[in-house]
Structure formats: C-alpha cells, structure tokens
Amino acid sequence: MQNIQYLTETSLNNLKAELENLRNKTIPDIAKRIDEAKQQGDLSENAEYHQAREDMSWTQGRVLELE
C-alpha cells in the first residue's frame, strides 16, 4: 500500500530550497571541516573529525530522503 502525501506549492518549494542548500552549501562546508580535521593528525581521538563525519552522514541521508 502506498503512502501518498500531498504538499502545497509552498511546502514543495521549501523542500526544494532545502535540498539545494544541502547540496550547494552544507555538504561543501562539512567536507571542508572534515579536510581541516584530517590535517590535525590522529583521527582516532579527533572529536571535530568524528562530529563532521556524523554531520555528513546525516546530511547525505537527508538529501536522499528529499530526492
């Protein structure tokens, strides 16, 4: 059984804007954070690296959900 959800045009536009923001701003920003954290050295005890990886995972999941 399909779960059909109806959206208003405004809601659809908001979701499209969120997707665009995630792709064009959020993901590149997180990738930059990951790169900067990698340059700090030992990744096993690098909290910034682990947090950035978690943020990236959540963001990529949200992109898939919106697509």
Predicted model as a PDB file, atoms N, CA, C, CB and O in Angstrom, pLDDT in the B-factor column:
MODEL        1                                                                  
ATOM      1  N   MET A   1       0.838  -1.178   0.000  1.00 64.00           N  
ATOM      2  CA  MET A   1       0.000   0.000   0.000  1.00 64.00           C  
ATOM      3  C   MET A   1       0.881   1.239   0.000  1.00 64.00           C  
ATOM      4  CB  MET A   1      -0.953  -0.001   1.210  1.00 64.00           C  
ATOM      5  O   MET A   1       1.820   1.341   0.790  1.00 64.00           O  
ATOM      6  N   GLN A   2       0.581   2.170  -0.877  1.00 82.00           N  
ATOM      7  CA  GLN A   2       1.385   3.385  -0.978  1.00 82.00           C  
ATOM      8  C   GLN A   2       0.900   4.420   0.015  1.00 82.00           C  
ATOM      9  CB  GLN A   2       1.340   3.951  -2.399  1.00 82.00           C  
ATOM     10  O   GLN A   2      -0.294   4.563   0.278  1.00 82.00           O  
ATOM     11  N   ASN A   3       1.870   5.134   0.555  1.00 85.00           N  
ATOM     12  CA  ASN A   3       1.569   6.221   1.463  1.00 85.00           C  
ATOM     13  C   ASN A   3       1.704   7.522   0.679  1.00 85.00           C  
ATOM     14  CB  ASN A   3       2.510   6.202   2.716  1.00 85.00           C  
ATOM     15  O   ASN A   3       2.808   8.046   0.533  1.00 85.00           O  
ATOM     16  N   ILE A   4       0.605   8.039   0.181  1.00 87.00           N  
ATOM     17  CA  ILE A   4       0.623   9.248  -0.639  1.00 87.00           C  
ATOM     18  C   ILE A   4       0.537  10.463   0.268  1.00 87.00           C  
ATOM     19  CB  ILE A   4      -0.539   9.247  -1.669  1.00 87.00           C  
ATOM     20  O   ILE A   4      -0.328  10.546   1.141  1.00 87.00           O  
ATOM     21  N   GLN A   5       1.443  11.400   0.049  1.00 84.00           N  
ATOM     22  CA  GLN A   5       1.436  12.647   0.802  1.00 84.00           C  
ATOM     23  C   GLN A   5       1.295  13.799  -0.172  1.00 84.00           C  
ATOM     24  CB  GLN A   5       2.721  12.799   1.658  1.00 84.00           C  
ATOM     25  O   GLN A   5       2.018  13.883  -1.165  1.00 84.00           O  
ATOM     26  N   TYR A   6       0.375  14.668   0.117  1.00 90.00           N  
ATOM     27  CA  TYR A   6       0.148  15.824  -0.728  1.00 90.00           C  
ATOM     28  C   TYR A   6       0.828  17.040  -0.103  1.00 90.00           C  
ATOM     29  CB  TYR A   6      -1.368  16.075  -0.928  1.00 90.00           C  
ATOM     30  O   TYR A   6       0.831  17.209   1.116  1.00 90.00           O  
ATOM     31  N   LEU A   7       1.397  17.874  -0.955  1.00 91.00           N  
ATOM     32  CA  LEU A   7       2.089  19.073  -0.496  1.00 91.00           C  
ATOM     33  C   LEU A   7       1.518  20.295  -1.174  1.00 91.00           C  
ATOM     34  CB  LEU A   7       3.591  18.973  -0.759  1.00 91.00           C  
ATOM     35  O   LEU A   7       1.075  20.249  -2.322  1.00 91.00           O  
ATOM     36  N   THR A   8       1.540  21.382  -0.442  1.00 95.00           N  
ATOM     37  CA  THR A   8       1.192  22.642  -1.075  1.00 95.00           C  
ATOM     38  C   THR A   8       2.386  23.084  -1.923  1.00 95.00           C  
ATOM     39  CB  THR A   8       0.808  23.731  -0.010  1.00 95.00           C  
ATOM     40  O   THR A   8       3.499  22.587  -1.752  1.00 95.00           O  
ATOM     41  N   GLU A   9       2.148  23.995  -2.810  1.00 96.00           N  
ATOM     42  CA  GLU A   9       3.241  24.502  -3.640  1.00 96.00           C  
ATOM     43  C   GLU A   9       4.331  25.145  -2.777  1.00 96.00           C  
ATOM     44  CB  GLU A   9       2.706  25.518  -4.666  1.00 96.00           C  
ATOM     45  O   GLU A   9       5.521  25.011  -3.063  1.00 96.00           O  
ATOM     46  N   THR A  10       3.917  25.835  -1.732  1.00 96.00           N  
ATOM     47  CA  THR A  10       4.872  26.465  -0.824  1.00 96.00           C  
ATOM     48  C   THR A  10       5.738  25.423  -0.134  1.00 96.00           C  
ATOM     49  CB  THR A  10       4.142  27.313   0.215  1.00 96.00           C  
ATOM     50  O   THR A  10       6.954  25.588  -0.037  1.00 96.00           O  
ATOM     51  N   SER A  11       5.120  24.352   0.345  1.00 95.00           N  
ATOM     52  CA  SER A  11       5.879  23.285   1.012  1.00 95.00           C  
ATOM     53  C   SER A  11       6.853  22.625   0.054  1.00 95.00           C  
ATOM     54  CB  SER A  11       4.931  22.233   1.595  1.00 95.00           C  
ATOM     55  O   SER A  11       7.994  22.339   0.417  1.00 95.00           O  
ATOM     56  N   LEU A  12       6.402  22.382  -1.170  1.00 94.00           N  
ATOM     57  CA  LEU A  12       7.276  21.782  -2.171  1.00 94.00           C  
ATOM     58  C   LEU A  12       8.468  22.698  -2.459  1.00 94.00           C  
ATOM     59  CB  LEU A  12       6.492  21.495  -3.468  1.00 94.00           C  
ATOM     60  O   LEU A  12       9.604  22.234  -2.551  1.00 94.00           O  
ATOM     61  N   ASN A  13       8.210  23.979  -2.598  1.00 96.00           N  
ATOM     62  CA  ASN A  13       9.294  24.934  -2.838  1.00 96.00           C  
ATOM     63  C   ASN A  13      10.264  24.992  -1.662  1.00 96.00           C  
ATOM     64  CB  ASN A  13       8.723  26.323  -3.108  1.00 96.00           C  
ATOM     65  O   ASN A  13      11.471  25.133  -1.858  1.00 96.00           O  
ATOM     66  N   ASN A  14       9.739  24.884  -0.439  1.00 96.00           N  
ATOM     67  CA  ASN A  14      10.604  24.870   0.748  1.00 96.00           C  
ATOM     68  C   ASN A  14      11.512  23.641   0.748  1.00 96.00           C  
ATOM     69  CB  ASN A  14       9.755  24.898   2.032  1.00 96.00           C  
ATOM     70  O   ASN A  14      12.695  23.744   1.072  1.00 96.00           O  
ATOM     71  N   LEU A  15      10.966  22.489   0.389  1.00 96.00           N  
ATOM     72  CA  LEU A  15      11.770  21.264   0.332  1.00 96.00           C  
ATOM     73  C   LEU A  15      12.823  21.352  -0.770  1.00 96.00           C  
ATOM     74  CB  LEU A  15      10.867  20.039   0.101  1.00 96.00           C  
ATOM     75  O   LEU A  15      13.957  20.912  -0.583  1.00 96.00           O  
ATOM     76  N   LYS A  16      12.451  21.918  -1.915  1.00 96.00           N  
ATOM     77  CA  LYS A  16      13.415  22.096  -2.999  1.00 96.00           C  
ATOM     78  C   LYS A  16      14.532  23.038  -2.580  1.00 96.00           C  
ATOM     79  CB  LYS A  16      12.720  22.630  -4.255  1.00 96.00           C  
ATOM     80  O   LYS A  16      15.696  22.803  -2.905  1.00 96.00           O  
ATOM     81  N   ALA A  17      14.187  24.104  -1.861  1.00 97.00           N  
ATOM     82  CA  ALA A  17      15.195  25.054  -1.382  1.00 97.00           C  
ATOM     83  C   ALA A  17      16.115  24.390  -0.357  1.00 97.00           C  
ATOM     84  CB  ALA A  17      14.518  26.298  -0.765  1.00 97.00           C  
ATOM     85  O   ALA A  17      17.322  24.632  -0.358  1.00 97.00           O  
ATOM     86  N   GLU A  18      15.549  23.556   0.514  1.00 97.00           N  
ATOM     87  CA  GLU A  18      16.361  22.834   1.485  1.00 97.00           C  
ATOM     88  C   GLU A  18      17.340  21.907   0.784  1.00 97.00           C  
ATOM     89  CB  GLU A  18      15.475  22.041   2.443  1.00 97.00           C  
ATOM     90  O   GLU A  18      18.513  21.850   1.153  1.00 97.00           O  
ATOM     91  N   LEU A  19      16.871  21.183  -0.221  1.00 97.00           N  
ATOM     92  CA  LEU A  19      17.730  20.271  -0.973  1.00 97.00           C  
ATOM     93  C   LEU A  19      18.860  21.033  -1.651  1.00 97.00           C  
ATOM     94  CB  LEU A  19      16.914  19.498  -2.016  1.00 97.00           C  
ATOM     95  O   LEU A  19      20.016  20.613  -1.601  1.00 97.00           O  
ATOM     96  N   GLU A  20      18.530  22.138  -2.275  1.00 98.00           N  
ATOM     97  CA  GLU A  20      19.555  22.950  -2.940  1.00 98.00           C  
ATOM     98  C   GLU A  20      20.586  23.470  -1.944  1.00 98.00           C  
ATOM     99  CB  GLU A  20      18.907  24.125  -3.681  1.00 98.00           C  
ATOM    100  O   GLU A  20      21.784  23.471  -2.227  1.00 98.00           O  
ATOM    101  N   ASN A  21      20.118  23.912  -0.777  1.00 98.00           N  
ATOM    102  CA  ASN A  21      21.022  24.408   0.254  1.00 98.00           C  
ATOM    103  C   ASN A  21      21.942  23.298   0.763  1.00 98.00           C  
ATOM    104  CB  ASN A  21      20.225  25.006   1.414  1.00 98.00           C  
ATOM    105  O   ASN A  21      23.137  23.517   0.960  1.00 98.00           O  
ATOM    106  N   LEU A  22      21.382  22.115   0.974  1.00 97.00           N  
ATOM    107  CA  LEU A  22      22.199  20.995   1.450  1.00 97.00           C  
ATOM    108  C   LEU A  22      23.278  20.648   0.433  1.00 97.00           C  
ATOM    109  CB  LEU A  22      21.320  19.763   1.732  1.00 97.00           C  
ATOM    110  O   LEU A  22      24.435  20.434   0.795  1.00 97.00           O  
ATOM    111  N   ARG A  23      22.896  20.592  -0.841  1.00 97.00           N  
ATOM    112  CA  ARG A  23      23.850  20.218  -1.889  1.00 97.00           C  
ATOM    113  C   ARG A  23      24.913  21.291  -2.117  1.00 97.00           C  
ATOM    114  CB  ARG A  23      23.113  19.948  -3.189  1.00 97.00           C  
ATOM    115  O   ARG A  23      26.093  20.974  -2.266  1.00 97.00           O  
ATOM    116  N   ASN A  24      24.506  22.539  -2.144  1.00 97.00           N  
ATOM    117  CA  ASN A  24      25.407  23.614  -2.564  1.00 97.00           C  
ATOM    118  C   ASN A  24      26.148  24.314  -1.439  1.00 97.00           C  
ATOM    119  CB  ASN A  24      24.641  24.619  -3.315  1.00 97.00           C  
ATOM    120  O   ASN A  24      27.178  24.943  -1.681  1.00 97.00           O  
ATOM    121  N   LYS A  25      25.646  24.218  -0.211  1.00 98.00           N  
ATOM    122  CA  LYS A  25      26.312  24.911   0.887  1.00 98.00           C  
ATOM    123  C   LYS A  25      26.731  23.966   2.010  1.00 98.00           C  
ATOM    124  CB  LYS A  25      25.406  25.984   1.440  1.00 98.00           C  
ATOM    125  O   LYS A  25      27.899  23.926   2.396  1.00 98.00           O  
ATOM    126  N   THR A  26      25.779  23.218   2.524  1.00 97.00           N  
ATOM    127  CA  THR A  26      26.043  22.414   3.713  1.00 97.00           C  
ATOM    128  C   THR A  26      27.074  21.313   3.453  1.00 97.00           C  
ATOM    129  CB  THR A  26      24.751  21.797   4.216  1.00 97.00           C  
ATOM    130  O   THR A  26      28.036  21.183   4.210  1.00 97.00           O  
ATOM    131  N   ILE A  27      26.888  20.525   2.399  1.00 97.00           N  
ATOM    132  CA  ILE A  27      27.826  19.436   2.121  1.00 97.00           C  
ATOM    133  C   ILE A  27      29.236  19.951   1.857  1.00 97.00           C  
ATOM    134  CB  ILE A  27      27.346  18.623   0.930  1.00 97.00           C  
ATOM    135  O   ILE A  27      30.185  19.394   2.408  1.00 97.00           O  
ATOM    136  N   PRO A  28      29.421  20.996   1.033  1.00 97.00           N  
ATOM    137  CA  PRO A  28      30.786  21.513   0.864  1.00 97.00           C  
ATOM    138  C   PRO A  28      31.396  22.055   2.169  1.00 97.00           C  
ATOM    139  CB  PRO A  28      30.786  22.610  -0.185  1.00 97.00           C  
ATOM    140  O   PRO A  28      32.594  21.900   2.409  1.00 97.00           O  
ATOM    141  N   ASP A  29      30.567  22.689   3.004  1.00 97.00           N  
ATOM    142  CA  ASP A  29      31.072  23.183   4.290  1.00 97.00           C  
ATOM    143  C   ASP A  29      31.532  22.042   5.188  1.00 97.00           C  
ATOM    144  CB  ASP A  29      29.996  24.001   5.004  1.00 97.00           C  
ATOM    145  O   ASP A  29      32.578  22.136   5.828  1.00 97.00           O  
ATOM    146  N   ILE A  30      30.756  20.968   5.235  1.00 96.00           N  
ATOM    147  CA  ILE A  30      31.125  19.818   6.061  1.00 96.00           C  
ATOM    148  C   ILE A  30      32.372  19.143   5.498  1.00 96.00           C  
ATOM    149  CB  ILE A  30      29.959  18.808   6.144  1.00 96.00           C  
ATOM    150  O   ILE A  30      33.247  18.724   6.256  1.00 96.00           O  
ATOM    151  N   ALA A  31      32.455  19.036   4.180  1.00 96.00           N  
ATOM    152  CA  ALA A  31      33.643  18.440   3.554  1.00 96.00           C  
ATOM    153  C   ALA A  31      34.891  19.241   3.915  1.00 96.00           C  
ATOM    154  CB  ALA A  31      33.476  18.374   2.015  1.00 96.00           C  
ATOM    155  O   ALA A  31      35.957  18.669   4.145  1.00 96.00           O  
ATOM    156  N   LYS A  32      34.756  20.541   3.962  1.00 96.00           N  
ATOM    157  CA  LYS A  32      35.875  21.398   4.350  1.00 96.00           C  
ATOM    158  C   LYS A  32      36.264  21.149   5.811  1.00 96.00           C  
ATOM    159  CB  LYS A  32      35.514  22.884   4.138  1.00 96.00           C  
ATOM    160  O   LYS A  32      37.448  21.092   6.143  1.00 96.00           O  
ATOM    161  N   ARG A  33      35.252  20.999   6.682  1.00 93.00           N  
ATOM    162  CA  ARG A  33      35.528  20.700   8.093  1.00 93.00           C  
ATOM    163  C   ARG A  33      36.247  19.366   8.245  1.00 93.00           C  
ATOM    164  CB  ARG A  33      34.225  20.683   8.901  1.00 93.00           C  
ATOM    165  O   ARG A  33      37.173  19.242   9.047  1.00 93.00           O  
ATOM    166  N   ILE A  34      35.818  18.363   7.468  1.00 92.00           N  
ATOM    167  CA  ILE A  34      36.461  17.046   7.521  1.00 92.00           C  
ATOM    168  C   ILE A  34      37.914  17.156   7.082  1.00 92.00           C  
ATOM    169  CB  ILE A  34      35.706  16.028   6.632  1.00 92.00           C  
ATOM    170  O   ILE A  34      38.805  16.596   7.720  1.00 92.00           O  
ATOM    171  N   ASP A  35      38.150  17.877   5.995  1.00 92.00           N  
ATOM    172  CA  ASP A  35      39.509  18.056   5.492  1.00 92.00           C  
ATOM    173  C   ASP A  35      40.392  18.766   6.517  1.00 92.00           C  
ATOM    174  CB  ASP A  35      39.489  18.846   4.182  1.00 92.00           C  
ATOM    175  O   ASP A  35      41.535  18.365   6.740  1.00 92.00           O  
ATOM    176  N   GLU A  36      39.868  19.810   7.134  1.00 90.00           N  
ATOM    177  CA  GLU A  36      40.639  20.541   8.148  1.00 90.00           C  
ATOM    178  C   GLU A  36      40.933  19.656   9.357  1.00 90.00           C  
ATOM    179  CB  GLU A  36      39.880  21.805   8.593  1.00 90.00           C  
ATOM    180  O   GLU A  36      42.028  19.708   9.917  1.00 90.00           O  
ATOM    181  N   ALA A  37      39.963  18.852   9.754  1.00 88.00           N  
ATOM    182  CA  ALA A  37      40.162  17.969  10.902  1.00 88.00           C  
ATOM    183  C   ALA A  37      41.184  16.884  10.585  1.00 88.00           C  
ATOM    184  CB  ALA A  37      38.832  17.334  11.326  1.00 88.00           C  
ATOM    185  O   ALA A  37      41.964  16.499  11.456  1.00 88.00           O  
ATOM    186  N   LYS A  38      41.193  16.382   9.339  1.00 88.00           N  
ATOM    187  CA  LYS A  38      42.173  15.367   8.935  1.00 88.00           C  
ATOM    188  C   LYS A  38      43.590  15.922   9.030  1.00 88.00           C  
ATOM    189  CB  LYS A  38      41.889  14.880   7.498  1.00 88.00           C  
ATOM    190  O   LYS A  38      44.524  15.189   9.358  1.00 88.00           O  
ATOM    191  N   GLN A  39      43.751  17.184   8.752  1.00 87.00           N  
ATOM    192  CA  GLN A  39      45.077  17.795   8.762  1.00 87.00           C  
ATOM    193  C   GLN A  39      45.629  17.963  10.173  1.00 87.00           C  
ATOM    194  CB  GLN A  39      45.029  19.138   8.072  1.00 87.00           C  
ATOM    195  O   GLN A  39      46.816  18.236  10.347  1.00 87.00           O  
ATOM    196  N   GLN A  40      44.772  17.801  11.182  1.00 84.00           N  
ATOM    197  CA  GLN A  40      45.222  17.942  12.566  1.00 84.00           C  
ATOM    198  C   GLN A  40      45.956  16.710  13.074  1.00 84.00           C  
ATOM    199  CB  GLN A  40      44.045  18.229  13.461  1.00 84.00           C  
ATOM    200  O   GLN A  40      46.558  16.741  14.147  1.00 84.00           O  
ATOM    201  N   GLY A  41      45.908  15.625  12.307  1.00 79.00           N  
ATOM    202  CA  GLY A  41      46.668  14.441  12.715  1.00 79.00           C  
ATOM    203  C   GLY A  41      45.792  13.275  13.099  1.00 79.00           C  
ATOM    204  O   GLY A  41      44.851  12.927  12.386  1.00 79.00           O  
ATOM    205  N   ASP A  42      46.106  12.669  14.235  1.00 78.00           N  
ATOM    206  CA  ASP A  42      45.477  11.434  14.705  1.00 78.00           C  
ATOM    207  C   ASP A  42      43.951  11.533  14.699  1.00 78.00           C  
ATOM    208  CB  ASP A  42      45.967  11.099  16.110  1.00 78.00           C  
ATOM    209  O   ASP A  42      43.369  12.309  15.457  1.00 78.00           O  
ATOM    210  N   LEU A  43      43.316  10.746  13.843  1.00 75.00           N  
ATOM    211  CA  LEU A  43      41.864  10.800  13.700  1.00 75.00           C  
ATOM    212  C   LEU A  43      41.131  10.026  14.787  1.00 75.00           C  
ATOM    213  CB  LEU A  43      41.467  10.269  12.354  1.00 75.00           C  
ATOM    214  O   LEU A  43      39.950  10.276  15.028  1.00 75.00           O  
ATOM    215  N   SER A  44      41.804   9.096  15.443  1.00 77.00           N  
ATOM    216  CA  SER A  44      41.134   8.256  16.435  1.00 77.00           C  
ATOM    217  C   SER A  44      40.670   9.064  17.642  1.00 77.00           C  
ATOM    218  CB  SER A  44      42.060   7.139  16.888  1.00 77.00           C  
ATOM    219  O   SER A  44      39.694   8.691  18.292  1.00 77.00           O  
ATOM    220  N   GLU A  45      41.348  10.152  17.949  1.00 80.00           N  
ATOM    221  CA  GLU A  45      40.975  10.973  19.104  1.00 80.00           C  
ATOM    222  C   GLU A  45      40.578  12.384  18.681  1.00 80.00           C  
ATOM    223  CB  GLU A  45      42.131  11.037  20.105  1.00 80.00           C  
ATOM    224  O   GLU A  45      40.657  13.316  19.481  1.00 80.00           O  
ATOM    225  N   ASN A  46      40.156  12.546  17.445  1.00 84.00           N  
ATOM    226  CA  ASN A  46      39.831  13.857  16.913  1.00 84.00           C  
ATOM    227  C   ASN A  46      38.312  14.033  16.918  1.00 84.00           C  
ATOM    228  CB  ASN A  46      40.409  14.034  15.481  1.00 84.00           C  
ATOM    229  O   ASN A  46      37.621  13.558  16.017  1.00 84.00           O  
ATOM    230  N   ALA A  47      37.804  14.718  17.940  1.00 88.00           N  
ATOM    231  CA  ALA A  47      36.357  14.895  18.102  1.00 88.00           C  
ATOM    232  C   ALA A  47      35.755  15.704  16.959  1.00 88.00           C  
ATOM    233  CB  ALA A  47      36.056  15.577  19.432  1.00 88.00           C  
ATOM    234  O   ALA A  47      34.634  15.427  16.531  1.00 88.00           O  
ATOM    235  N   GLU A  48      36.481  16.697  16.463  1.00 90.00           N  
ATOM    236  CA  GLU A  48      35.967  17.516  15.366  1.00 90.00           C  
ATOM    237  C   GLU A  48      35.756  16.671  14.115  1.00 90.00           C  
ATOM    238  CB  GLU A  48      36.925  18.678  15.066  1.00 90.00           C  
ATOM    239  O   GLU A  48      34.766  16.842  13.403  1.00 90.00           O  
ATOM    240  N   TYR A  49      36.681  15.767  13.853  1.00 90.00           N  
ATOM    241  CA  TYR A  49      36.576  14.882  12.697  1.00 90.00           C  
ATOM    242  C   TYR A  49      35.349  13.982  12.814  1.00 90.00           C  
ATOM    243  CB  TYR A  49      37.847  14.032  12.555  1.00 90.00           C  
ATOM    244  O   TYR A  49      34.569  13.851  11.871  1.00 90.00           O  
ATOM    245  N   HIS A  50      35.190  13.369  13.978  1.00 91.00           N  
ATOM    246  CA  HIS A  50      34.075  12.445  14.173  1.00 91.00           C  
ATOM    247  C   HIS A  50      32.730  13.165  14.094  1.00 91.00           C  
ATOM    248  CB  HIS A  50      34.208  11.735  15.517  1.00 91.00           C  
ATOM    249  O   HIS A  50      31.770  12.624  13.547  1.00 91.00           O  
ATOM    250  N   GLN A  51      32.657  14.370  14.633  1.00 93.00           N  
ATOM    251  CA  GLN A  51      31.420  15.131  14.559  1.00 93.00           C  
ATOM    252  C   GLN A  51      31.112  15.530  13.121  1.00 93.00           C  
ATOM    253  CB  GLN A  51      31.505  16.370  15.446  1.00 93.00           C  
ATOM    254  O   GLN A  51      29.959  15.472  12.692  1.00 93.00           O  
ATOM    255  N   ALA A  52      32.126  15.932  12.384  1.00 94.00           N  
ATOM    256  CA  ALA A  52      31.931  16.309  10.983  1.00 94.00           C  
ATOM    257  C   ALA A  52      31.470  15.105  10.164  1.00 94.00           C  
ATOM    258  CB  ALA A  52      33.234  16.891  10.392  1.00 94.00           C  
ATOM    259  O   ALA A  52      30.612  15.246   9.292  1.00 94.00           O  
ATOM    260  N   ARG A  53      32.026  13.929  10.433  1.00 94.00           N  
ATOM    261  CA  ARG A  53      31.598  12.717   9.716  1.00 94.00           C  
ATOM    262  C   ARG A  53      30.133  12.382  10.034  1.00 94.00           C  
ATOM    263  CB  ARG A  53      32.511  11.519  10.089  1.00 94.00           C  
ATOM    264  O   ARG A  53      29.377  11.992   9.144  1.00 94.00           O  
ATOM    265  N   GLU A  54      29.737  12.536  11.304  1.00 96.00           N  
ATOM    266  CA  GLU A  54      28.344  12.305  11.675  1.00 96.00           C  
ATOM    267  C   GLU A  54      27.426  13.304  10.978  1.00 96.00           C  
ATOM    268  CB  GLU A  54      28.170  12.399  13.197  1.00 96.00           C  
ATOM    269  O   GLU A  54      26.361  12.937  10.483  1.00 96.00           O  
ATOM    270  N   ASP A  55      27.844  14.564  10.942  1.00 96.00           N  
ATOM    271  CA  ASP A  55      27.059  15.596  10.261  1.00 96.00           C  
ATOM    272  C   ASP A  55      26.915  15.278   8.777  1.00 96.00           C  
ATOM    273  CB  ASP A  55      27.708  16.977  10.444  1.00 96.00           C  
ATOM    274  O   ASP A  55      25.842  15.460   8.201  1.00 96.00           O  
ATOM    275  N   MET A  56      27.990  14.805   8.161  1.00 97.00           N  
ATOM    276  CA  MET A  56      27.954  14.464   6.743  1.00 97.00           C  
ATOM    277  C   MET A  56      26.999  13.291   6.502  1.00 97.00           C  
ATOM    278  CB  MET A  56      29.373  14.120   6.232  1.00 97.00           C  
ATOM    279  O   MET A  56      26.231  13.302   5.540  1.00 97.00           O  
ATOM    280  N   SER A  57      27.044  12.303   7.358  1.00 97.00           N  
ATOM    281  CA  SER A  57      26.150  11.150   7.212  1.00 97.00           C  
ATOM    282  C   SER A  57      24.692  11.578   7.304  1.00 97.00           C  
ATOM    283  CB  SER A  57      26.455  10.092   8.282  1.00 97.00           C  
ATOM    284  O   SER A  57      23.865  11.155   6.496  1.00 97.00           O  
ATOM    285  N   TRP A  58      24.374  12.422   8.290  1.00 97.00           N  
ATOM    286  CA  TRP A  58      23.002  12.888   8.444  1.00 97.00           C  
ATOM    287  C   TRP A  58      22.574  13.695   7.223  1.00 97.00           C  
ATOM    288  CB  TRP A  58      22.858  13.732   9.721  1.00 97.00           C  
ATOM    289  O   TRP A  58      21.468  13.518   6.711  1.00 97.00           O  
ATOM    290  N   THR A  59      23.447  14.574   6.764  1.00 97.00           N  
ATOM    291  CA  THR A  59      23.127  15.435   5.630  1.00 97.00           C  
ATOM    292  C   THR A  59      22.901  14.618   4.360  1.00 97.00           C  
ATOM    293  CB  THR A  59      24.245  16.452   5.407  1.00 97.00           C  
ATOM    294  O   THR A  59      21.957  14.875   3.613  1.00 97.00           O  
ATOM    295  N   GLN A  60      23.755  13.647   4.121  1.00 97.00           N  
ATOM    296  CA  GLN A  60      23.585  12.807   2.931  1.00 97.00           C  
ATOM    297  C   GLN A  60      22.301  11.990   3.018  1.00 97.00           C  
ATOM    298  CB  GLN A  60      24.792  11.872   2.755  1.00 97.00           C  
ATOM    299  O   GLN A  60      21.640  11.770   2.003  1.00 97.00           O  
ATOM    300  N   GLY A  61      21.946  11.544   4.202  1.00 97.00           N  
ATOM    301  CA  GLY A  61      20.682  10.832   4.395  1.00 97.00           C  
ATOM    302  C   GLY A  61      19.489  11.729   4.115  1.00 97.00           C  
ATOM    303  O   GLY A  61      18.504  11.303   3.511  1.00 97.00           O  
ATOM    304  N   ARG A  62      19.586  12.965   4.557  1.00 97.00           N  
ATOM    305  CA  ARG A  62      18.506  13.919   4.313  1.00 97.00           C  
ATOM    306  C   ARG A  62      18.365  14.224   2.822  1.00 97.00           C  
ATOM    307  CB  ARG A  62      18.754  15.214   5.095  1.00 97.00           C  
ATOM    308  O   ARG A  62      17.250  14.360   2.319  1.00 97.00           O  
ATOM    309  N   VAL A  63      19.486  14.330   2.119  1.00 97.00           N  
ATOM    310  CA  VAL A  63      19.452  14.554   0.669  1.00 97.00           C  
ATOM    311  C   VAL A  63      18.734  13.397  -0.012  1.00 97.00           C  
ATOM    312  CB  VAL A  63      20.888  14.713   0.096  1.00 97.00           C  
ATOM    313  O   VAL A  63      17.882  13.619  -0.872  1.00 97.00           O  
ATOM    314  N   LEU A  64      19.067  12.177   0.361  1.00 97.00           N  
ATOM    315  CA  LEU A  64      18.393  11.002  -0.218  1.00 97.00           C  
ATOM    316  C   LEU A  64      16.886  11.022   0.072  1.00 97.00           C  
ATOM    317  CB  LEU A  64      19.018   9.701   0.335  1.00 97.00           C  
ATOM    318  O   LEU A  64      16.074  10.684  -0.789  1.00 97.00           O  
ATOM    319  N   GLU A  65      16.536  11.413   1.270  1.00 93.00           N  
ATOM    320  CA  GLU A  65      15.137  11.483   1.640  1.00 93.00           C  
ATOM    321  C   GLU A  65      14.389  12.525   0.813  1.00 93.00           C  
ATOM    322  CB  GLU A  65      15.005  11.796   3.117  1.00 93.00           C  
ATOM    323  O   GLU A  65      13.255  12.291   0.394  1.00 93.00           O  
ATOM    324  N   LEU A  66      15.014  13.657   0.581  1.00 93.00           N  
ATOM    325  CA  LEU A  66      14.374  14.724  -0.183  1.00 93.00           C  
ATOM    326  C   LEU A  66      14.290  14.389  -1.670  1.00 93.00           C  
ATOM    327  CB  LEU A  66      15.129  16.028   0.009  1.00 93.00           C  
ATOM    328  O   LEU A  66      13.336  14.770  -2.348  1.00 93.00           O  
ATOM    329  N   GLU A  67      15.289  13.679  -2.163  1.00 91.00           N  
ATOM    330  CA  GLU A  67      15.263  13.294  -3.584  1.00 91.00           C  
ATOM    331  C   GLU A  67      14.107  12.353  -3.843  1.00 91.00           C  
ATOM    332  CB  GLU A  67      16.594  12.630  -4.005  1.00 91.00           C  
ATOM    333  O   GLU A  67      13.911  11.913  -4.976  1.00 91.00           O  
TER     334      GLU A  67                                                      
ENDMDL                                                                          
END                                                                             
